[in-house]
Amino acid sequence: MSDKSARAQNRVLIFIAALASVFVTAIESTIVATAMPTIVGELGDFALLSWVFTAYLLTQVVTIPVYGRLSDLYGRKPILLIGMGLFLAGSILCGFAWSMASLVAFRIVQGLGAGAVMPVGRTLVGDIYHGAERARMQGYVSSVFVAAAVLGPVVGGFLATHTIWPMVFWINAPLGLFAGAILIWVLRENVERRPHRLDWGG
């Protein structure tokens, strides 16, 4: 295989990994919705129901600019892998939640990871494609959110009905590990170190 063919193949693999990363974090906002009656029925404490969603989305939104800046300074790969690690750890812990309070706490861990995966995954696609190709590939990434909105409630309801409710969270693990493995083995970066300052107050 020529160097050009190898680079093209690697680019496709990286794109698939980025797409899978964005998908698991996007569907997590919707897949839980239809499973919540089952979860609340087992864990109780209905008053914390809204926090199961708010904790995830709020931590994700708040951390997006921080992770974006860190990925500019230290590279997409380490920040994306850290984010995916946090997200998967939070997903696994959510499945072991013993109360609604613990579930909310573990959703915060998920959100902290998703805050890195969502923007850095999209940025990575912009890094490896240029011109008209970039616009087309970003279109595919955007379609992931549509797919997540449609499939999330269906998959969540199916898993809650036919399996155990922790599967709503644990289903993230195979796809997340697959994406992480591709990034570890295929993605190569040359990060230029330069003086910087983080606006933590902002």
Accessible surface in RSA format (square Angstrom, percent):
REM  Atomic radii and reference values for relative SASA: ProtOr
REM  Chains: A
REM  Algorithm: Lee & Richards
REM  Probe-radius: 1.40
REM  Slices: 20
REM RES _ NUM      All-atoms   Total-Side   Main-Chain    Non-polar    All polar
REM                ABS   REL    ABS   REL    ABS   REL    ABS   REL    ABS   REL
RES MET A   1   168.64  87.3  78.55  52.0  90.08 214.5  87.91  74.7  80.73 107.0
RES SER A   2    66.50  56.2  49.07  65.5  17.42  40.1  53.10 113.1  13.40  18.8
RES ASP A   3   107.87  75.6 102.51 102.0   5.36  12.7  20.84  49.0  87.03  86.8
RES LYS A   4   158.46  77.3 155.86  95.6   2.61   6.2  98.30  88.5  60.17  64.1
RES SER A   5    55.05  46.5  46.41  61.9   8.64  19.9  21.22  45.2  33.82  47.4
RES ALA A   6    34.19  31.4  33.85  52.2   0.34   0.8  34.17  48.1   0.01   0.0
RES ARG A   7   152.98  64.2 147.14  75.0   5.84  13.9  72.78  99.5  80.20  48.6
RES ALA A   8    48.21  44.3  43.47  67.1   4.74  10.8  47.25  66.5   0.96   2.6
RES GLN A   9    94.43  52.8  88.24  64.5   6.19  14.7  26.22  55.8  68.21  51.7
RES ASN A  10    57.33  39.5  57.33  55.4   0.00   0.0   7.10  17.1  50.23  48.5
RES ARG A  11    73.45  30.8  71.69  36.5   1.76   4.2  19.21  26.3  54.24  32.9
RES VAL A  12    76.30  50.2  76.18  69.0   0.11   0.3  76.30  66.3   0.00   0.0
RES LEU A  13    59.85  33.3  59.85  42.8   0.00   0.0  59.85  42.0   0.00   0.0
RES ILE A  14    11.54   6.6  11.54   8.6   0.00   0.0  11.54   8.3   0.00   0.0
RES PHE A  15    20.50  10.3  20.50  12.7   0.00   0.0  20.50  12.4   0.00   0.0
RES ILE A  16    71.29  40.6  70.65  52.6   0.65   1.6  70.76  51.0   0.53   1.5
RES ALA A  17     0.00   0.0   0.00   0.0   0.00   0.0   0.00   0.0   0.00   0.0
RES ALA A  18     0.52   0.5   0.26   0.4   0.26   0.6   0.52   0.7   0.00   0.0
RES LEU A  19    44.53  24.8  44.12  31.6   0.42   1.0  44.35  31.2   0.18   0.5
RES ALA A  20    11.27  10.4   5.41   8.4   5.85  13.3  10.54  14.8   0.73   1.9
RES SER A  21     0.05   0.0   0.00   0.0   0.05   0.1   0.05   0.1   0.00   0.0
RES VAL A  22     0.83   0.5   0.83   0.8   0.00   0.0   0.83   0.7   0.00   0.0
RES PHE A  23    45.31  22.7  45.31  28.1   0.00   0.0  45.31  27.5   0.00   0.0
RES VAL A  24     3.21   2.1   3.21   2.9   0.00   0.0   3.21   2.8   0.00   0.0
RES THR A  25     0.02   0.0   0.00   0.0   0.02   0.1   0.00   0.0   0.02   0.0
RES ALA A  26     8.71   8.0   2.07   3.2   6.64  15.1   4.77   6.7   3.94  10.5
RES ILE A  27    11.36   6.5  11.36   8.5   0.00   0.0  11.36   8.2   0.00   0.0
RES GLU A  28     0.00   0.0   0.00   0.0   0.00   0.0   0.00   0.0   0.00   0.0
RES SER A  29    37.66  31.8  23.68  31.6  13.98  32.2  18.64  39.7  19.02  26.7
RES THR A  30    33.97  24.2  32.21  32.7   1.77   4.2  33.97  45.6   0.00   0.0
RES ILE A  31     1.26   0.7   1.26   0.9   0.00   0.0   1.26   0.9   0.00   0.0
RES VAL A  32     0.00   0.0   0.00   0.0   0.00   0.0   0.00   0.0   0.00   0.0
RES ALA A  33    46.54  42.8  35.48  54.7  11.06  25.2  36.12  50.9  10.42  27.6
RES THR A  34    60.75  43.2  42.25  42.8  18.50  44.1  47.92  64.4  12.83  19.4
RES ALA A  35     0.00   0.0   0.00   0.0   0.00   0.0   0.00   0.0   0.00   0.0
RES MET A  36     6.31   3.3   6.24   4.1   0.07   0.2   6.31   5.4   0.00   0.0
RES PRO A  37    98.56  71.8  78.92  71.9  19.64  71.4  88.40  73.0  10.16  63.2
RES THR A  38    61.00  43.4  49.89  50.6  11.11  26.5  36.54  49.1  24.46  37.0
RES ILE A  39     0.00   0.0   0.00   0.0   0.00   0.0   0.00   0.0   0.00   0.0
RES VAL A  40    22.97  15.1  21.02  19.0   1.95   4.7  21.02  18.3   1.95   5.3
RES GLY A  41    68.81  84.9   0.00   N/A  68.81  84.9  36.19  99.3  32.62  73.1
RES GLU A  42   120.70  69.3  87.19  66.0  33.51  79.8  36.41  70.4  84.29  68.8
RES LEU A  43    30.59  17.0   8.07   5.8  22.53  56.6  10.83   7.6  19.76  53.2
RES GLY A  44    29.35  36.2   0.00   N/A  29.35  36.2  28.78  79.0   0.57   1.3
RES ASP A  45    81.44  57.0  57.52  57.2  23.92  56.6  25.18  59.3  56.26  56.1
RES PHE A  46   142.22  71.2 134.77  83.5   7.45  19.4 134.77  81.7   7.45  21.3
RES ALA A  47    87.07  80.1  56.09  86.6  30.99  70.5  66.05  93.0  21.02  55.7
RES LEU A  48    48.91  27.2  48.91  35.0   0.00   0.0  48.91  34.4   0.00   0.0
RES LEU A  49    43.74  24.4  43.70  31.3   0.04   0.1  43.70  30.7   0.04   0.1
RES SER A  50    69.88  59.0  62.54  83.5   7.34  16.9  47.78 101.7  22.10  31.0
RES TRP A  51   122.60  49.2 122.51  59.3   0.09   0.2  93.51  49.9  29.09  47.2
RES VAL A  52     0.00   0.0   0.00   0.0   0.00   0.0   0.00   0.0   0.00   0.0
RES PHE A  53    52.36  26.2  51.69  32.0   0.68   1.8  52.36  31.7   0.00   0.0
RES THR A  54    56.25  40.0  52.43  53.2   3.82   9.1  34.18  45.9  22.07  33.4
RES ALA A  55     3.90   3.6   0.97   1.5   2.93   6.7   3.90   5.5   0.00   0.0
RES TYR A  56     0.14   0.1   0.14   0.1   0.00   0.0   0.14   0.1   0.00   0.0
RES LEU A  57    80.01  44.6  79.87  57.1   0.14   0.4  80.01  56.2   0.00   0.0
RES LEU A  58    95.47  53.2  91.58  65.5   3.89   9.8  94.96  66.7   0.51   1.4
RES THR A  59    24.41  17.4  22.50  22.8   1.90   4.5  24.41  32.8   0.00   0.0
RES GLN A  60    14.91   8.3  14.91  10.9   0.00   0.0   0.60   1.3  14.30  10.8
RES VAL A  61    95.42  62.8  90.66  82.1   4.76  11.5  90.66  78.8   4.76  12.9
RES VAL A  62    92.03  60.6  80.97  73.3  11.05  26.6  87.15  75.7   4.88  13.2
RES THR A  63    21.88  15.6  21.85  22.2   0.03   0.1  21.88  29.4   0.00   0.0
RES ILE A  64    52.79  30.0  52.57  39.2   0.22   0.5  52.57  37.9   0.22   0.6
RES PRO A  65    89.89  65.5  73.96  67.4  15.93  57.9  83.12  68.6   6.77  42.1
RES VAL A  66    55.76  36.7  51.06  46.2   4.70  11.3  55.72  48.4   0.04   0.1
RES TYR A  67    25.87  12.1  25.87  14.7   0.00   0.0  15.06  11.3  10.81  13.3
RES GLY A  68    22.91  28.3   0.00   N/A  22.91  28.3  21.26  58.4   1.65   3.7
RES ARG A  69    90.34  37.9  86.05  43.9   4.29  10.2  36.58  50.0  53.76  32.6
RES LEU A  70    33.18  18.5  33.18  23.7   0.00   0.0  33.18  23.3   0.00   0.0
RES SER A  71     4.67   3.9   2.16   2.9   2.51   5.8   0.00   0.0   4.67   6.5
RES ASP A  72    65.44  45.8  51.68  51.4  13.76  32.5  11.86  27.9  53.58  53.4
RES LEU A  73     6.92   3.9   2.58   1.8   4.34  10.9   3.33   2.3   3.60   9.7
RES TYR A  74    84.45  39.4  80.73  45.9   3.72   9.7  55.85  42.0  28.60  35.3
RES GLY A  75     5.31   6.6   0.00   N/A   5.31   6.6   5.31  14.6   0.00   0.0
RES ARG A  76    38.42  16.1  38.42  19.6   0.00   0.0   4.69   6.4  33.73  20.4
RES LYS A  77    43.28  21.1  43.28  26.6   0.00   0.0  25.06  22.6  18.22  19.4
RES PRO A  78    53.58  39.0  48.22  44.0   5.36  19.5  53.50  44.2   0.08   0.5
RES ILE A  79    10.96   6.2  10.96   8.2   0.00   0.0  10.96   7.9   0.00   0.0
RES LEU A  80     0.09   0.1   0.09   0.1   0.00   0.0   0.09   0.1   0.00   0.0
RES LEU A  81    46.53  25.9  38.34  27.4   8.19  20.6  38.70  27.2   7.83  21.1
RES ILE A  82    96.56  55.0  88.53  66.0   8.03  19.4  95.18  68.5   1.39   3.8
RES GLY A  83     0.00   0.0   0.00   N/A   0.00   0.0   0.00   0.0   0.00   0.0
RES MET A  84     6.05   3.1   6.05   4.0   0.00   0.0   6.05   5.1   0.00   0.0
RES GLY A  85    39.17  48.3   0.00   N/A  39.17  48.3  33.79  92.7   5.39  12.1
RES LEU A  86    60.78  33.8  58.50  41.8   2.28   5.7  59.27  41.6   1.51   4.1
RES PHE A  87     0.00   0.0   0.00   0.0   0.00   0.0   0.00   0.0   0.00   0.0
RES LEU A  88    15.88   8.8  15.87  11.4   0.01   0.0  15.87  11.1   0.01   0.0
RES ALA A  89    44.55  41.0  37.08  57.2   7.47  17.0  43.46  61.2   1.09   2.9
RES GLY A  90     0.00   0.0   0.00   N/A   0.00   0.0   0.00   0.0   0.00   0.0
RES SER A  91     0.37   0.3   0.37   0.5   0.00   0.0   0.37   0.8   0.00   0.0
RES ILE A  92    76.17  43.3  76.17  56.7   0.00   0.0  76.17  54.9   0.00   0.0
RES LEU A  93    70.98  39.5  70.98  50.8   0.00   0.0  70.98  49.8   0.00   0.0
RES CYS A  94     0.00   0.0   0.00   0.0   0.00   0.0   0.00   0.0   0.00   0.0
RES GLY A  95     5.89   7.3   0.00   N/A   5.89   7.3   0.00   0.0   5.89  13.2
RES PHE A  96   127.92  64.0 112.36  69.6  15.56  40.5 117.12  71.0  10.81  30.9
RES ALA A  97     8.25   7.6   0.00   0.0   8.25  18.8   0.00   0.0   8.25  21.8
RES TRP A  98   184.52  74.0 157.19  76.1  27.33  64.2 141.37  75.4  43.15  70.0
RES SER A  99    33.93  28.7  33.79  45.1   0.14   0.3  29.51  62.8   4.43   6.2
RES MET A 100     1.06   0.5   0.00   0.0   1.06   2.5   0.00   0.0   1.06   1.4
RES ALA A 101    60.02  55.2  51.56  79.6   8.46  19.2  53.94  76.0   6.08  16.1
RES SER A 102    10.17   8.6   3.61   4.8   6.56  15.1   9.37  20.0   0.80   1.1
RES LEU A 103     0.00   0.0   0.00   0.0   0.00   0.0   0.00   0.0   0.00   0.0
RES VAL A 104    20.26  13.3  20.26  18.3   0.00   0.0  20.26  17.6   0.00   0.0
RES ALA A 105    48.79  44.9  43.03  66.4   5.76  13.1  45.26  63.7   3.53   9.3
RES PHE A 106    31.79  15.9  31.79  19.7   0.00   0.0  31.79  19.3   0.00   0.0
RES ARG A 107     0.64   0.3   0.64   0.3   0.00   0.0   0.00   0.0   0.64   0.4
RES ILE A 108    67.98  38.7  67.98  50.6   0.00   0.0  67.98  49.0   0.00   0.0
RES VAL A 109    37.99  25.0  37.99  34.4   0.00   0.0  37.99  33.0   0.00   0.0
RES GLN A 110     0.00   0.0   0.00   0.0   0.00   0.0   0.00   0.0   0.00   0.0
RES GLY A 111     0.00   0.0   0.00   N/A   0.00   0.0   0.00   0.0   0.00   0.0
RES LEU A 112    62.17  34.6  62.17  44.5   0.00   0.0  62.17  43.7   0.00   0.0
RES GLY A 113     0.00   0.0   0.00   N/A   0.00   0.0   0.00   0.0   0.00   0.0
RES ALA A 114     0.00   0.0   0.00   0.0   0.00   0.0   0.00   0.0   0.00   0.0
RES GLY A 115     0.00   0.0   0.00   N/A   0.00   0.0   0.00   0.0   0.00   0.0
RES ALA A 116     0.00   0.0   0.00   0.0   0.00   0.0   0.00   0.0   0.00   0.0
RES VAL A 117     0.00   0.0   0.00   0.0   0.00   0.0   0.00   0.0   0.00   0.0
RES MET A 118    21.53  11.2  21.53  14.3   0.00   0.0  21.53  18.3   0.00   0.0
RES PRO A 119    25.67  18.7  18.81  17.1   6.86  24.9  24.84  20.5   0.83   5.1
RES VAL A 120     0.94   0.6   0.63   0.6   0.31   0.7   0.94   0.8   0.00   0.0
RES GLY A 121     0.13   0.2   0.00   N/A   0.13   0.2   0.00   0.0   0.13   0.3
RES ARG A 122    77.83  32.7  77.40  39.5   0.42   1.0  23.65  32.3  54.18  32.8
RES THR A 123    54.57  38.8  46.44  47.1   8.13  19.4  30.75  41.3  23.82  36.0
RES LEU A 124     2.93   1.6   2.93   2.1   0.00   0.0   2.93   2.1   0.00   0.0
RES VAL A 125     0.52   0.3   0.52   0.5   0.00   0.0   0.52   0.5   0.00   0.0
RES GLY A 126    10.83  13.4   0.00   N/A  10.83  13.4  10.28  28.2   0.55   1.2
RES ASP A 127    60.14  42.1  42.89  42.7  17.24  40.8  21.81  51.3  38.33  38.2
RES ILE A 128    30.12  17.1  20.46  15.2   9.66  23.3  25.79  18.6   4.33  11.8
RES TYR A 129     5.04   2.4   5.04   2.9   0.00   0.0   1.92   1.4   3.12   3.8
RES HIS A 130   117.24  64.1 108.62  75.5   8.62  22.1  79.50  81.9  37.74  43.9
RES GLY A 131    59.66  73.6   0.00   N/A  59.66  73.6  44.99 123.5  14.67  32.9
RES ALA A 132    91.20  83.9  69.46 107.2  21.74  49.4  77.53 109.2  13.67  36.2
RES GLU A 133    61.63  35.4  59.28  44.8   2.35   5.6  24.25  46.9  37.37  30.5
RES ARG A 134    96.61  40.6  96.61  49.2   0.00   0.0  27.40  37.4  69.21  41.9
RES ALA A 135    71.73  66.0  53.82  83.1  17.91  40.7  61.41  86.5  10.32  27.4
RES ARG A 136   122.39  51.4 109.42  55.8  12.98  30.9  61.29  83.8  61.10  37.0
RES MET A 137    22.32  11.6  22.32  14.8   0.00   0.0  22.22  18.9   0.10   0.1
RES GLN A 138    43.47  24.3  43.06  31.5   0.41   1.0  29.07  61.9  14.40  10.9
RES GLY A 139    39.45  48.7   0.00   N/A  39.45  48.7  32.06  88.0   7.40  16.6
RES TYR A 140   104.55  48.8 103.64  59.0   0.91   2.4  69.09  51.9  35.46  43.7
RES VAL A 141     0.74   0.5   0.74   0.7   0.00   0.0   0.74   0.6   0.00   0.0
RES SER A 142    49.38  41.7  45.72  61.0   3.66   8.4  30.94  65.9  18.44  25.8
RES SER A 143    57.99  49.0  51.36  68.5   6.63  15.3  40.95  87.2  17.04  23.9
RES VAL A 144    12.43   8.2  10.88   9.8   1.55   3.7  12.43  10.8   0.00   0.0
RES PHE A 145    67.57  33.8  61.17  37.9   6.40  16.7  62.23  37.7   5.34  15.3
RES VAL A 146    99.41  65.4  95.99  86.9   3.42   8.2  99.32  86.3   0.08   0.2
RES ALA A 147    37.35  34.3  30.49  47.1   6.85  15.6  37.20  52.4   0.14   0.4
RES ALA A 148     2.16   2.0   2.16   3.3   0.00   0.0   2.16   3.0   0.00   0.0
RES ALA A 149    57.06  52.5  44.57  68.8  12.49  28.4  45.14  63.6  11.92  31.6
RES VAL A 150    94.82  62.4  85.67  77.6   9.16  22.1  91.08  79.1   3.74  10.2
RES LEU A 151    81.29  45.3  81.29  58.2   0.00   0.0  81.29  57.1   0.00   0.0
RES GLY A 152     0.00   0.0   0.00   N/A   0.00   0.0   0.00   0.0   0.00   0.0
RES PRO A 153    45.91  33.5  43.30  39.5   2.61   9.5  43.61  36.0   2.30  14.3
RES VAL A 154   101.10  66.5  91.27  82.6   9.84  23.7  98.53  85.6   2.57   7.0
RES VAL A 155    40.99  27.0  39.19  35.5   1.81   4.4  40.99  35.6   0.00   0.0
RES GLY A 156     0.00   0.0   0.00   N/A   0.00   0.0   0.00   0.0   0.00   0.0
RES GLY A 157    20.51  25.3   0.00   N/A  20.51  25.3  20.19  55.4   0.32   0.7
RES PHE A 158   116.87  58.5 109.78  68.0   7.09  18.4 114.67  69.5   2.19   6.3
RES LEU A 159    14.46   8.1  14.46  10.3   0.00   0.0  14.46  10.2   0.00   0.0
RES ALA A 160    13.71  12.6   2.95   4.6  10.76  24.5   3.03   4.3  10.68  28.3
RES THR A 161   104.24  74.1  72.00  73.0  32.24  76.8  53.19  71.4  51.05  77.2
RES HIS A 162   122.10  66.7  88.27  61.4  33.83  86.5  54.58  56.3  67.52  78.6
RES THR A 163    64.27  45.7  37.90  38.4  26.37  62.9  48.32  64.9  15.96  24.1
RES ILE A 164   103.96  59.2  99.36  74.0   4.60  11.1 103.60  74.6   0.36   1.0
RES TRP A 165    13.01   5.2  11.06   5.4   1.95   4.6   9.51   5.1   3.50   5.7
RES PRO A 166    13.68  10.0  13.68  12.5   0.00   0.0  13.68  11.3   0.00   0.0
RES MET A 167    61.77  32.0  61.77  40.9   0.00   0.0  44.44  37.8  17.34  23.0
RES VAL A 168     0.00   0.0   0.00   0.0   0.00   0.0   0.00   0.0   0.00   0.0
RES PHE A 169     0.00   0.0   0.00   0.0   0.00   0.0   0.00   0.0   0.00   0.0
RES TRP A 170    65.30  26.2  61.11  29.6   4.19   9.8  60.97  32.5   4.33   7.0
RES ILE A 171    66.17  37.7  58.45  43.5   7.71  18.6  60.33  43.4   5.84  15.8
RES ASN A 172     2.44   1.7   1.52   1.5   0.91   2.2   0.91   2.2   1.52   1.5
RES ALA A 173    20.19  18.6  20.19  31.2   0.00   0.0  20.19  28.4   0.00   0.0
RES PRO A 174    88.80  64.7  76.45  69.7  12.35  44.9  83.61  69.0   5.19  32.3
RES LEU A 175    63.11  35.1  60.57  43.3   2.54   6.4  62.51  43.9   0.60   1.6
RES GLY A 176     0.61   0.7   0.00   N/A   0.61   0.7   0.35   1.0   0.26   0.6
RES LEU A 177   115.72  64.4 110.08  78.7   5.65  14.2 111.83  78.5   3.89  10.5
RES PHE A 178    98.09  49.1  90.21  55.9   7.89  20.5  97.20  58.9   0.89   2.6
RES ALA A 179     0.13   0.1   0.13   0.2   0.00   0.0   0.13   0.2   0.00   0.0
RES GLY A 180     7.27   9.0   0.00   N/A   7.27   9.0   7.24  19.9   0.03   0.1
RES ALA A 181    45.54  41.9  40.86  63.0   4.69  10.7  43.95  61.9   1.60   4.2
RES ILE A 182    18.86  10.7  15.84  11.8   3.02   7.3  18.86  13.6   0.00   0.0
RES LEU A 183     0.58   0.3   0.58   0.4   0.00   0.0   0.58   0.4   0.00   0.0
RES ILE A 184    86.07  49.0  80.65  60.1   5.41  13.0  80.65  58.1   5.41  14.7
RES TRP A 185   188.04  75.5 176.20  85.3  11.84  27.8 155.65  83.0  32.38  52.5
RES VAL A 186    26.55  17.5  17.76  16.1   8.79  21.2  20.88  18.1   5.68  15.4
RES LEU A 187     6.98   3.9   6.84   4.9   0.14   0.3   6.84   4.8   0.14   0.4
RES ARG A 188   166.00  69.7 139.80  71.3  26.20  62.4  80.56 110.1  85.44  51.8
RES GLU A 189    64.41  37.0  27.94  21.1  36.47  86.8  24.00  46.4  40.40  33.0
RES ASN A 190   160.87 110.9 123.36 119.2  37.51  90.3  37.34  89.9 123.53 119.4
RES VAL A 191    49.02  32.3  21.67  19.6  27.35  65.9  25.47  22.1  23.55  63.9
RES GLU A 192   133.22  76.5 120.58  91.2  12.64  30.1  48.06  93.0  85.16  69.5
RES ARG A 193   161.46  67.8 136.03  69.3  25.43  60.6  73.19 100.0  88.27  53.5
RES ARG A 194   111.71  46.9  95.48  48.7  16.23  38.7  47.07  64.3  64.64  39.2
RES PRO A 195   136.37  99.4 107.68  98.2  28.69 104.3 119.07  98.3  17.30 107.5
RES HIS A 196    84.76  46.3  48.00  33.4  36.77  94.1  41.45  42.7  43.31  50.4
RES ARG A 197   187.96  78.9 169.54  86.4  18.42  43.9  78.58 107.4 109.38  66.3
RES LEU A 198    36.54  20.3  23.21  16.6  13.32  33.5  23.87  16.8  12.67  34.1
RES ASP A 199    96.53  67.6  76.73  76.4  19.81  46.8  28.77  67.7  67.76  67.6
RES TRP A 200   177.67  71.3 149.44  72.3  28.22  66.3 132.36  70.6  45.31  73.5
RES GLY A 201    82.33 101.5   0.00   N/A  82.33 101.5  44.95 123.3  37.39  83.7
RES GLY A 202    90.83 112.0   0.00   N/A  90.83 112.0  43.47 119.3  47.36 106.1
END  Absolute sums over single chains surface
CHAIN  1 A    10133.2       8415.1       1718.1       7266.2       2867.0
END  Absolute sums over all chains
TOTAL         10133.2       8415.1       1718.1       7266.2       2867.0
